[in-house]
Amino acid sequence: MSEFDLVIRGGLIVDGSGEAPFHADIGLRDGVIAQIGMDLGAGQEEMAAHGLIVTPGFVDIHTHYDGQATWDSRLTPSSEHGVTTVVMGNCGVGFAPCRPQDRGRLISLMEGVEDIPNPVLSAGLSWSWESFEDYLEALDSRAHDIDFACQIPHGPLRVHVMGERGAAREPASEADIAAMAALAGEAIRAGALGFSTSRTLNHRTSDGDPTPSYMAAERELVGIAKGLQAAGGGLLQVVSDFTDGPLERQLLRTMVAESGRPMIVTVAQSHRAPDGWRELLDWIEAENKNGLDIKGLVCGRPVGVLLGLDATMNPFSLNSAYQALADLPLAERVAAMRRTDVRARILAAADDAPDNAFNALIANYDYMFILGDPPDYEQRPDQSLAARARREGTTPQALAYDALLEQDGAALLYTPFLNYAGFSLDPSLDMMRHPHTVLGLGDGGAHVGMICDGSFPTSMLTHWTRDRTRGPQLGLAEAVRAQTWDTARAYGLQDRGLLRPGFKADLNLIDHARLRLHPPKMVHDLPAGGKRLMQEAEGYVATLVSGIVIQRDGQPTGALPGRLVRGRQAARVDLAAE
């Protein structure tokens, strides 16, 4: 009889520990890793991994599949980029708990914050739940390709308890706080991994109102954190503008100090304050020395918007001449824009757009690039449309206009707005190597018409361990650990993220030399015919979840072994004894 269900033979094992890779076989049995070594016994099935690297499945702790997971069994794009576990419910937005009368309000919140259109959510969400526990049951009733875990978001929680007062950001009473704390504790007991909140003005409803959690008082946040403490678990996930840095840092410190719960807070380089991230990481390091568990959530790529005629935004979205065509179907709009008179009219009106933050983002030609194929996320300043226009004796608007008409109007331009203030990813490298940071911010499942960062895991392996020429690279073992064991352990998922006997058999077989990102593209596969940006990769030979192959050579196998992960997962072996 076969000793294993599956044996993966001869791969270069990059095991997630950060230690040097080594060649070995891996034997899987009953969904876990049974043995790692040379010349293992026979398996019922065998896979040759000679010339490939074998890694743990990637654990992405910052996603927004809260809606998609209710209607779709495949959590793409993440599962197409080697991710085998995702954590959703980030940034204080989600769909539970929710009373029937508040459904429209939560759709508006998700539409505004995460750019998922109202028709998509209205058609896709079944609303077969009201409590958070019921929401988990609804998720658990559907099989998925990869595992997923949830957090309870502040926005829905506040609206559920306070109604219109909560949406209007009125101060919470002591009774309100007690009710929110109790519900947050119930969510943790039902299996939530944490509580998330947003304190940034970048997060608004589709009507332009700040998110319900914006600038919630310290006593409210501490009260909810203590609700997690009473339940005996859960992490605090926070995104903030830090407009008043000292006060905001003191608030976050108090949440952690009084509840004893760990915290993850988003850290990125702002173009307005290019060195602010250093101050924030210095604070995080100091608080860890004081015994508090606070980590910064960082990423290894610029955060940027994709601009196109079929995307949510393009550089001419606020142009009065373009707006006369904006509602035409794409093909008709492209045909019109190819006319010489229309081009002249739109370009002549280019300087008439309002002077506001929105237009400053979509028409920032100094930071606007043609992404290329393969896409280049670390371009030099002389590659921007503004720099090219100066060299070519034209205007950046004219270059952008003509570029957008390529591929029959499907072409995309790229504008980074975080992590690229100096046209270099060296600050991201410093952030990733900080002792108290963890990787995230891919936002898989969200920003469907303007951001496509669910491909972060592939960039980590292509750009940082192989292709980067503009500065230091990361070692392969270092890059794998950063998105496997480090991310899994941050949320208490200690049964995955390492290739060790007894650990969950979530793995990737990757042709590292052939691994390649394709340019983002728009597809129409959401409910109600909705569209979203997707980005394919090649070089993932196989992805396994619980020992079952879910992707083979970039194509889904149809297997759906993924399940809802409820609560912290204890390590299946004694790591301290190793």
N, C-alpha and C positions, 0 to 999 in steps of 0.2 A: 504494500500500500504506500501511497505517496506520503511523505513526511509533512509537506506543506500544501496549502491551497495554491499558492503562487510563489515562485522563486524568480527574483530579478537578478540576473547574472552579470557580474563583471563590470559594473558601473563604478565611476569615481564618486564615492560617497562624500557629500558635503552635508554633514549630519545636523547642522543647526546650532552646534555648540560653539562655533567659532574656531574650533581646533582644525589642524591641517587635514585636508581631504585625504582619503585612502581608498584603495580598490578592495571591493568585497562583494559577496552575494548577500541578498536580503531575502529571508524566508518569511512569508506572511501566513497567518492562520487565524481564522475566525475574526477577521477585521482588525487584527493587531499585528505588530511586528513580533515574530516569534524568535528569530535568530538572525544575527549578522556575522558573517565570517567567510572564509574561503572554502570552496568546494562543498557547499551545503548539499544535503540530500535532495531527492527528486521532489518536484511539485506537480500537482495535478495540471497546472499550467506553468509555463516558463516564458520569461521575457528576456531577450538579450539586451544588455545595456552597455556593451563594449563601445567605447568612444563617446559615451553620454555621461553627464553628471546626474546624480540622483540626490534630490533634496527633499526635506519635509514639504508638505503642502504649505503655501503661504497663508498667513493669518492676517487679514485686513481688518483693523479695529475701527475704521472710520468710514462707514458706508451709510446709505440711505435707501435700503431696499424695503422700507416699511410698507409701501404700497405694492411694489412689484412682487414681493414674496407672497402676497395674498392671491395674485392672479396668474403668476408665472412659476413654473417648476424649475426653470433654469435662471440662475442668478447671474446673468451676463450683464456687463462684460467681465466681471471678476473671475468667473469660472473659466474663462478663455485665456486668462493670464496666470494660471498656476495657483490661484487662490482656492483653498479648500474649506476655509472658515471665515465668515464675515461677522462683524458686530455692527448692528444698525441701531436706530433710535438716537442718533447723535444730534448735537446742536439745538436741543430743546424742542424739536419738531417731530411729529408722528401722528398716529391716528387712534391712540388709546391712552387713557380712558376717554370715552366720548358719548355724551347723551345724543339722542337723535336730532334734537334741535340745534346742536353745535356742529354737525357734520360739515355744512357749508363753510363755517368759519375755519375749521381745520384744513379743509381743501384749499381755501384762500391762503392760509398760512404756508402750507407746503408749496403751493404754486409760486408764491412770492419769494420764499427763502431758497427753495431748491429748484426752481424753474421746471416744474412738472406741470403741464397744462391742466387746467380745470376739466376739460372734456375727457382727458385720459383718466384722471382720478375718479371722476363721476361715473364713468363707464366701467372702470376696473374694480373699484372697491365694492365689496358685497355688503359691508357694514353688518355682518352677522355677529357683532360683539358690541358690548357697551363697556364692560370693565376691562382692565388690562389683562386679567387672567383669562377672560373670554377671548381676547385678541390672541393670546398665546395659543389657546386651544384651536382657534381658527387656523393659525399658521401651522400648527402641529398636524392638522388633518390633511395637509397637502405634502406629498413627497417632493423633494428638491434635489438638484444635482450636488449641492455642497451643503455643509453645515452652516448654521446661522444662529446668532444669539441677539438678544434685545436689551435695550435700556428703556426706562420709563422717562419720557420727555417732559420738561417743565411746562411748555406751552399748553398741551392738552390737559395736563394735570391741573394747572391753574384755572383754565376755562371750565373744566368739569366741576371744580369745587366752587368757583366764584361767579360763573356765568359771565354776563356782560361786564361786570366789574373787573373780572380777571383779564378779559380781552382788552379793556380800556386801561389796563395797568394801574388800577387804583390800589392803594396800600391794602395788604392782606391783614385781616383781624387775627387775634389770637386763635379764634375758633377756625378760621380759614387755614391757618398754619397747621393747627393740630390735625385737621382733616387731610391736608396734603401730606403731612408726615405719615399718617396712618396708611393712606393709599400707597405711598411710595414704599413703605415697609411691606405691605401686602404684595406689591409687585416683586420685590426682592424674594419674598418667600415663595412666590409662584415661579420664579426662575429668572427674573431680570438680572442682568449683570451689573446694572448701575443706574444712575440718574444723570440726565444731561440738561444743561441750561445754556442759553445764549444771552450775552450782554453786549451785543454789537449792533450798531445802527445799520450795518450792511444787511442784516436780516430783517426783512419787512414783509408784510402781507402783500397780496396782489393789489390791494388798494393803497399801498404805500405807508401803512401804519407800522410802527415798530412792533416786533414780536412781543407777545404778552409777558414774557419773562424779562424784557429789557429793563435794567436798573431796578430789579426787585430788591427789596431791602435786605440788609444783613440778617435780621431776625427771621425772615422768611426762609432764606437759604440755609441758615444754620438749623432752623427747625426741621426742614426736610432732610438735611444731612443726618440729624439725630434720629429721624425715622429709619434711615438705613442702618444706623448703629443699633437701634433696638431690634432690627430684623437680623442682625448679625452678619451683614455682608453688603456688597455693592461698592462700586467706584463712582466718583464724582467727575463728570466730564464737562468742561467749561470752555467757551469761546468768548473773548472779551476784547473791546477796543482799547482798554487801559488808558482811557482819556485822562483820568486822574490816577497816575500810576501808583503812588504810595497808598492812597486810600483803597484802590482796587486790590492791590496785593495784600493789604491787611485784611480785607474782607475774605479773600480766598484762604488766607492763612487761618483765620478764625473758623471757617467751615471745616477745615481738616483737623485743626487742633481740638475743637470741641466735639467732633464726631468720631475721630480716630479712623476715618475712612480715607483711602488713598484718592488722589486727584490727578487727572490728566488735563492740561490746559494747552490750547493751541499756541504755538510759537512760529512766527513767520517774519520775514524781512519786509517791512513796509517801505514803499518808495518814498513816502513822506518823512519817515524817520528811519533811515537806513541802518542805524546802529542800535535801535531800540531793542532788538531781539537779544543783544548781548546783555543789556541790563536785566532783562527778564530771566535769562538763563543764570545770571549771577545770583539773582534772588532765589531761584529754584535750588541752586546748589547750596546756598546758605541755609535754606529751610530744611534741606535734607540733612545737613550737618547738625541741625537742631532737633533731628529725630522725626520730622514730618515726611510722609511719603507723597511727594509731588513730582510729576514728570511733565516734560514738555512734549507736545505732539508736533512733529516736524516732518518734512518731506524732502526728497532728493531731486526735485524738479521744480521749475517755476510753476506757480499757479497762474494760469492764463486763460483768456477767453478766446474762443474760435469764432471768427466773424465771417458771415457768408450770406448770400441772398436767400438761402433756404434755412439759415440758422435763426436763432432768436434775434440777433443783432447783426448789423453790418455798419461800416463807417459812415453810411449815408442814411441811417435810420431816422435821424432828426432833420434831414435835408428836405426843405419844403418841396422842391421839384421832384425828388425821389418819392416822397410820400404820396404824390398823385398816382404813382404806379404800384405802391407797396402791396395793395390787396389783390393784384393780378396773380393768376397762377404762375408758377415759376417759369415755364416755357414762354408764356406771353410776355412776362416781365423781361426776360433775357432778350427776346426778339425786339422789344421796344428799346431797351438800353443799348442795343447794338446800332441803333440809328444815330447818325452824326448829330442831328439837331437835339435829340434827347440827351446825348452825352454832353454836349456843350451847355445845355440848360442846367443839368444836374451839377456839373463842375462849377458853373458860374455861381450857383447858390451854395457852394461848399462852405463859404465863410459866414453864412447867415444863420447857421445852427445856434441854438441857445448856448450860452456859456455856463454849463453846469457840470456836475461830477460825472453824469452819465455820458455826456458827449466827450468829456475829457478822457474817458476810458475807451470809447469806441473809435475815437479819431486821434489817438495818440501815436502819430506816425513815427516818432523817435523810437518807439518800442513796438512797432508793428513789423511783422516778418512774414515772408512766404515760408511755410514750415518745411517744405521739401519732401522728398521720398528717397530714402527713409527720413522720417521727420527729425529735425535738428532742434533740440530744446535749449541749446547753449550757443546761440549765434552771437557773433561780434557786433558791436554798434554800427560798423560800416556796412552791415548787411540789412539794416532797417530800411523801410521804404523812404524815410526822410533822407537818409544818407545816400541811397541810390538815386533819389530824385535830384539831389544836388550834383552828383557826378554826371547824370544824364541830361541835365538842363531842362527838367520838367518839374511837375509838382507831385508830391506824394499822393494827393487825391487822384491824379490821373493814373498813376501806377496801380493804386488800389482798385480803381474802377475797372481797368482792363484785366487785372488779375482775377477779380470776382466773376468775370464773364467766361473764364476758362472752364473746361469740363461741362459745358452747357449750363453754367451757373451753379455747379456743385462745388466749385473751388472754395477753399477756406483760407483765411488769413489768421495769424496768431499774434495775440498781444498779451505778454506776461505782465501781471500787476502785483505779484508778490514774489519774493525770493529772487529778484533779478534787478535790483536797483543799480548795481554796478556792472551790468552785462556780464556777470560771472556767477557760477554756482559754487565758488569757494565758500561763501557764507553757509550754504546748505551743507557742505562737507563738514564744516565746523559744528553745525547744529547736530548732524547725524552722529558725530563722534563724541558728543558731550556725554558724560556718564549718566545723566539723568534725563535723557530723551528717548522717545520711541517713535517709530515710523507710522505715518498715517496720512490723512487728508486726501485720499483718492476719491472720496465722494461717489463711489459706485452706486448707480441707481438714481442719481440726482443730476441737476444742471444739464438736462438732456439736450437742450438746444444751444448750449454755449460753452460747456466744459466737458472734456473727455479724459479724465485723469484716472479712471479705473485701471489704466494700463501702467500705473506707477511700478508694479512689481517687475514688469518686463524691462522698463527703463533702468531699474536698479542693476539688472544683470547685463544689459547691453552697454549702456553709457558708462556706468560707474566701474565695471570690472573688466571692460574690454575696449571700448571705443573712445573714451575721453582723451583729448589731446591738449586741452587748454589748462591743465593743472593735474594734481595728484588723482590717482584712481583709488578705489577701494579693493581690498582683497576679496576673492570670491567667497571664502568662508565668512568674512566679516559681513558682506552684503546679504548672504543667506541668513545668517543668524539674526540680522536686524529685522527681517520680516517673517521670521518663524518663531524661534524660541523667545526672543525678546517681546514680540507683540503678544504671543500666547500667554506668557507669564504675567504681562501687565494687567490682563483681565482675569487672571486666576485659572486659565485654561491649561493646566499643567499635565494634561494627558496627551498633548499634541505639540508639534513644533520641534520635536527632536526625533532623530532616527535612533531609537534605542529599543531593545526587547521590552515588550510590555506596553509600548506607546501605540497610540492609534495609527493605523496604517494609511495615513494621508501622505501621498508622495507625488513628486514630479520626476519624470525622466526627460531631460532637456539636452538637446544638441546645442551646446553653448556656442560653438563656432558658427552655427547657422541661425541662431536666435535673432529675430528681426521684427521690429515694429513696422506696421503699415500705416500710412497716413489715416487720420480720422475721416469718416464719411457719414453721411446722413442716411439712416434707414427708416422705413415706415412700418414698424411692427408692434406698436403699443396699442392698447385698447382705443377704440373709436378712430382707428387709422392714424394715431399719433406718431410723431417722428422723434428720433433720438440719435445722438452722435454715438458711433461705435468705432472701435479701433481693433483691428485684427493683428495677430502675431503669428509667425511661423517659427518652428524650432521646438515647440512643446510636443515631444514624441508621445507622451502619455501623462495623464493626471489621474490619480487614484484617490478615492474617498472610501475609508473603511475597507481598503483592499480591493475595491471595485473600480474598474477603469471607466471614468466618465467622459474623458476626452482622449482621442487618439489622432495624432497628426493634425491637430487643429479642428477636428470634427467631433461633435457630440456622439457618444455611443447610444444614447437613449436611457442609460442606467440612471436611476435616481436614488442613490443611497443616502443623500444628505438629510439631516434631521435638525430640529430645533434643539439647541443646547440650553439646558435649564441650569443656571447657577454655576458657581465655581466647580471646576473639575479637579479632583485630587490627582497627583502624580501616580501613575500605575506601577512605578518602581521607586525604590528608595534612592533618590539622586544623591543624597548626602553620603551614602555608603559607597559611592563610586570612587 
